[in-house]
Amino acid sequence: MVVARTIAILRNHSLVNELRIVKTLVDPEVELIKANATIKDGSILFVNEAIGDNWREYSYHWQKDGKMIRRWDNAPHHKDLSNFPHHVHDGTDILSCEDINLTDVLNFIEDKLRKS
């Protein structure tokens, strides 16, 4: 389900100019997708999602000209943050954030581009 849903969201979103599917796996115990979406301003969103029974791993890395703008992930480090393991890298800052999904990230990017 995560693979098909992620591809559909990226293919249908007005921000995405180009989509490259790097890797997919659909197995009874796990689904995963790695994809790169070129955004209309030339930035790239690297999407990594995996899901299994009672677990989900994600990383959404947004960059332009080889430099990270922002990355959301739930890697199990930064245990001191209030919403561990969910966090966001914003420049050199690492901040707590809510559990986030691809639609949330695209909405955030859309809002940032609209304001710039």
HELIX and SHEET records of a PDB file:
HELIX    1   1 VAL A    2  ASN A   12  1                                  11    
HELIX    2   2 LEU A  102  LYS A  115  1                                  14    
SHEET    1   A 7 VAL A  16  VAL A  26  0                                        
SHEET    2   A 7 VAL A  30  ILE A  39 -1                                        
SHEET    3   A 7 ILE A  44  GLY A  52 -1                                        
SHEET    4   A 7 TRP A  55  LYS A  64 -1                                        
SHEET    5   A 7 LYS A  67  ASP A  73 -1                                        
SHEET    6   A 7 HIS A  87  ASP A  90 -1                                        
SHEET    7   A 7 ASP A  93  SER A  96 -1                                        
END                                                                             
